[in-house]
Amino acid sequence: MSTVHTPLSTDGLVQLIGVPLDLGASRRGVDMGPSAMRISSLVQQLSRLGITVQDVGNVTVPERATLSGAPDAALLAITQVCAELAQWTATAVRDGVRPIVMGGDHSIAAGSVAGTATAFAEKGQRIGLLWLDAHADINTPETSLSGNVHGMPAAHLLGLGHPPLAQLASVYPAIRPEHLVYVGLRDLDEAEREAIRALGIRAFTMRDIDERGLRSVMEEALQITTTGTAGVHVSFDLDWVDPAVAPGVGTPVQGGATRREAHLAMEIIHDSGAMLAMDLVEVNPILDHRNATAELAADLVASAFGRRIL
């Protein structure tokens, strides 16, 4: 059942879509991410900004124990979940609503971004994709060392990998390489490095942030993702933030963004006025401390939707 939280004054509508999926990862727990976000201050913070928050519940996800023992069982189940998610996201965007898709592991982006791409393709427009993550997630089933599908969604959105998962959008590929920008990479497989170079994707590593500063990197990233597009789908993996600040994530990697850098990135995204939709993925309550990572995520979403210090 949908729950609508309506503030005193409304200047926008946001839809929360939960995807309790951990089939794309080997470490369990991120399936509880949507629940962690729902008990955080997310709704209250958005409501204080004058935003109406509609929670439409969770996309149906099969239990891991019910999958067959076939090698591609998880991949097929993820494809089914992402196909349904793409429909939900596309419907929200068509209705003029900005969806916040709460994962779950990052494989869900193959569906959420495809839905946004579909809704804008119906208007003859393309979308940009801003990928905030320690990882590039651009492996395919053939190149992946682990076989984990949460390391593949960017590849599928670019039209690579498992064909049914790569063809969820009404436009193919869902994202063109020139419209994708990575920010904050620090843990890549060699096959991913080769793919990024071969496709000519703009990728900013943590070294770029260290040397240039976050503002410079974010401004260039947004300039690229908004050139020739209707706007930007922001796919935000909480492991982009340093695990000292965000311990409850699926695949933590040392050396990530600080709390203040993460807020600045969100504030710059808001100032651009370009955000069409957002993924919020890889929150793992099992590894967290008193829901601190979900609360940080709620704070960051509030900054992305206009909360200001002064």
C-alpha positions in Angstrom: 0.0 0.0 0.0 1.3 3.5 -0.9 1.9 6.0 1.9 1.9 9.7 1.1 3.7 12.2 3.4 2.5 15.7 2.5 4.1 18.8 4.0 2.4 22.1 4.6 3.6 23.4 1.3 4.6 21.4 -1.8 7.1 22.4 -4.5 7.8 18.9 -5.8 7.0 15.2 -5.6 9.4 12.4 -4.9 8.6 8.7 -5.1 10.4 6.1 -3.0 10.8 2.8 -4.7 12.3 -0.1 -2.7 14.2 -2.9 -4.3 15.3 -5.4 -1.6 17.7 -7.3 -3.8 21.0 -8.8 -2.9 21.2 -11.5 -5.6 23.9 -9.5 -7.4 26.4 -9.7 -4.6 28.2 -12.5 -2.7 27.9 -10.6 0.7 24.4 -10.7 2.2 22.5 -7.8 3.8 21.9 -5.1 1.3 18.4 -6.5 0.7 17.6 -4.7 4.0 18.8 -1.4 2.6 15.2 -0.1 1.7 14.1 -0.9 5.3 17.1 1.0 6.7 16.3 4.0 4.6 12.6 3.9 5.6 13.4 4.1 9.3 15.9 6.8 8.7 15.0 10.5 8.7 14.8 10.6 4.9 11.0 11.3 4.6 11.1 13.9 7.4 14.0 15.7 5.9 12.5 15.8 2.4 9.1 16.9 3.8 10.8 19.8 5.6 12.0 21.0 2.2 8.4 21.2 1.0 8.5 18.0 -1.0 5.7 15.5 -1.0 7.1 12.0 -0.5 5.2 9.1 -1.9 6.4 5.6 -0.9 5.1 3.0 -3.4 6.6 0.0 -1.6 9.0 -2.6 -2.9 9.4 -4.2 -6.3 8.9 -8.0 -5.8 12.2 -9.9 -5.4 12.4 -13.7 -5.4 14.0 -15.3 -2.3 17.5 -16.6 -3.0 16.5 -20.0 -1.6 13.8 -20.4 -4.3 16.3 -20.0 -7.2 17.2 -23.0 -9.2 20.8 -24.3 -9.1 21.5 -23.2 -12.6 24.7 -21.1 -13.1 22.7 -18.2 -14.5 19.7 -18.4 -12.1 20.7 -15.2 -10.2 21.2 -13.3 -13.5 17.8 -14.3 -14.8 16.1 -13.4 -11.5 17.9 -10.0 -11.5 16.8 -9.4 -15.1 13.2 -10.0 -14.1 13.4 -7.7 -11.1 15.1 -5.0 -13.2 12.4 -5.3 -16.0 9.7 -4.6 -13.4 11.7 -1.8 -11.8 12.2 -0.2 -15.2 8.4 0.0 -15.6 8.0 1.5 -12.2 10.7 4.2 -12.8 9.4 5.0 -16.3 5.9 5.5 -15.0 7.1 7.8 -12.2 9.1 9.9 -14.6 6.3 10.1 -17.1 4.1 11.4 -14.3 6.6 14.2 -13.5 7.8 12.6 -10.3 11.5 12.2 -9.4 12.0 8.6 -8.2 14.5 7.7 -5.5 15.3 4.0 -6.0 16.5 2.4 -2.8 18.5 -0.7 -3.1 19.5 -3.4 -2.7 22.8 -4.0 -4.6 23.9 -1.9 -7.5 22.6 -4.3 -10.2 19.2 -2.6 -9.8 20.6 0.4 -11.7 20.2 -1.7 -14.9 16.5 -1.4 -14.4 16.1 2.1 -12.8 18.2 3.9 -15.3 16.6 2.0 -18.2 13.2 3.2 -17.0 14.3 6.8 -16.9 15.9 6.5 -20.3 12.7 5.0 -21.7 10.5 7.8 -20.4 12.7 10.5 -22.0 13.2 8.5 -25.2 9.4 8.8 -25.7 10.0 12.5 -26.0 13.0 12.0 -28.3 15.5 12.8 -25.6 18.5 11.1 -24.2 19.7 11.1 -20.5 23.0 11.5 -18.8 24.3 9.1 -16.1 26.4 10.3 -13.2 27.9 7.3 -11.4 29.2 8.0 -7.9 30.9 4.8 -6.8 34.2 3.3 -5.7 33.7 0.8 -8.5 33.0 1.1 -12.3 30.5 -1.8 -12.4 31.3 -2.2 -16.1 32.2 -5.9 -16.2 30.2 -8.3 -18.2 29.4 -12.0 -17.4 32.4 -12.8 -19.7 34.9 -10.5 -18.0 33.8 -10.6 -14.4 36.3 -12.3 -12.0 33.6 -12.9 -9.4 30.5 -13.4 -11.5 28.7 -10.9 -9.2 26.0 -9.0 -11.2 26.3 -5.9 -9.1 29.6 -5.3 -10.8 27.9 -5.2 -14.2 25.0 -2.7 -14.4 26.9 0.1 -16.2 27.9 -2.4 -18.9 24.3 -3.5 -19.4 23.2 0.1 -19.6 25.8 0.6 -22.3 24.3 -2.3 -24.3 27.0 -4.9 -23.3 26.7 -8.2 -21.4 23.6 -10.3 -21.0 21.3 -9.2 -23.9 17.9 -9.3 -22.0 19.4 -7.1 -19.2 21.0 -4.8 -21.7 17.8 -4.3 -23.6 15.4 -3.2 -20.9 15.0 0.4 -22.2 13.0 1.3 -25.2 16.1 2.9 -26.6 19.4 1.0 -27.2 21.7 1.4 -25.6 20.0 3.0 -22.6 23.1 5.2 -22.1 25.6 6.3 -24.6 29.3 6.2 -23.5 29.6 10.0 -24.0 26.8 10.6 -21.6 28.2 8.5 -18.7 30.7 10.0 -16.2 32.2 8.2 -13.2 33.3 10.2 -10.1 35.4 8.8 -7.3 36.6 5.5 -8.7 39.3 3.7 -6.7 38.9 -0.1 -7.2 38.9 -1.4 -10.8 39.5 -4.7 -12.5 41.8 -4.6 -15.5 39.0 -5.5 -17.8 37.1 -2.5 -16.5 40.1 -0.2 -17.2 40.2 -1.5 -20.7 36.5 -1.0 -21.3 36.5 2.6 -20.0 39.4 3.4 -22.3 38.0 1.6 -25.3 34.6 3.3 -24.9 36.1 6.8 -24.2 34.1 7.2 -21.0 35.1 10.1 -18.8 36.2 8.8 -15.5 37.4 10.8 -12.5 39.3 8.8 -9.9 39.9 9.8 -6.3 43.3 11.1 -7.4 41.5 13.6 -9.7 39.4 14.7 -6.7 42.6 15.0 -4.6 44.4 17.0 -7.2 41.6 19.2 -8.7 39.2 19.4 -5.8 35.6 18.1 -5.8 34.0 21.2 -7.2 36.0 21.2 -10.3 35.4 17.5 -10.9 31.7 17.7 -10.3 31.2 20.8 -12.5 32.9 19.0 -15.4 31.0 15.8 -14.8 27.7 17.6 -14.9 28.7 19.6 -17.9 29.4 16.3 -19.8 26.3 14.5 -18.6 24.0 17.4 -19.4 25.4 18.1 -22.9 22.8 16.8 -25.4 20.6 15.2 -22.7 17.4 16.0 -20.9 19.2 15.8 -17.6 21.0 13.3 -15.3 20.1 10.1 -13.5 22.4 10.0 -10.4 23.4 6.5 -9.4 24.8 6.7 -5.9 26.6 3.8 -4.3 27.2 4.6 -0.6 30.6 2.9 -0.9 31.7 6.1 -2.8 32.0 7.6 0.7 34.9 6.5 2.9 34.0 3.6 5.2 35.1 5.6 8.2 32.0 7.7 7.5 29.8 5.0 5.9 30.7 1.6 7.4 27.4 -0.1 6.4 28.0 -0.8 2.7 28.2 -3.8 0.6 31.8 -3.5 -0.6 33.7 -0.9 1.4 37.0 0.5 0.0 39.3 2.8 1.9 40.1 6.2 0.6 36.7 7.5 -0.4 34.9 10.8 -0.2 34.7 12.6 3.2 31.3 13.5 4.7 31.8 17.1 3.6 32.9 16.2 0.1 29.8 14.0 -0.3 27.5 16.8 0.9 29.3 19.2 -1.5 28.7 16.8 -4.4 25.0 16.6 -3.6 24.7 20.4 -3.2 26.3 20.9 -6.6 24.0 18.4 -8.2 21.0 20.3 -6.7 22.4 23.6 -7.9 22.6 22.2 -11.5 18.9 21.6 -11.6 19.6 18.6 -13.8 18.8 15.6 -11.6 16.0 13.5 -13.1 16.1 10.5 -10.7 18.4 8.9 -8.1 19.6 5.5 -7.1 20.7 5.0 -3.5 22.3 1.5 -3.3 24.5 -0.9 -1.3 23.4 0.2 2.2 24.1 -2.9 4.4 22.6 -2.6 7.9 24.3 -5.8 9.0 27.7 -4.0 8.8 26.4 -0.7 10.1 26.4 1.0 13.5 22.9 2.2 14.7 21.8 2.8 11.1 24.5 5.5 10.7 25.0 4.8 7.0 21.3 5.1 6.2 21.1 8.3 8.2 24.1 9.7 6.3 22.4 8.7 3.1 19.2 10.5 4.2 21.3 13.6 4.9 23.0 13.5 1.5 19.7 13.0 -0.3 18.4 16.1 1.5 21.3 18.1 0.2 20.7 16.8 -3.3 17.1 18.0 -3.0 17.9 21.5 -1.8 18.7 21.5 1.9 21.1 24.4 2.6 23.4 25.4 5.5 22.2 29.0 5.3 
